[in-house]
Amino acid sequence: MAKIGLSEGFTLIPKGTHVFKIVEVKYKEDFGKMEIVMQLASGQKHTERFSLLNADGEPNQGGLNAFSYFAKTALNDYTLTEIDHEELVGHYIRCEVDHEEVESNKNSG
């Protein structure tokens, strides 16, 4: 009988303060969607997503505010008024990781 190797699978990043390196940024300008892939020194990855436009195509002020703070912090320059999203790659950001347990809204079975 053949043996099949199994992967380690998904593991949560532990609670606490971590320093992430931004390794990839994807921006779908037409949809206002930003995905930022960050990685710990251990190799674990986290993807942060920002919606910069509302469904009607208007700016999503909350998403824009959150992304602006993230970008200015990662680039360590709070005077910036605009950036090219690819400028974030290679920069580091310190983040506080927390986990919130929520009840599933799906029926089992």
Secondary structure, 3 states (H helix, E strand, C coil): CCCCCCCCCCCCCCCEEEEEEEEEEEEECCCCEEEEEEECCCCCEEEEEEECECCCCCECHHHHHHHHHHHHHHHCCCCCCCCCHHHHCCCEEEEEECCCCCCCCCCCC
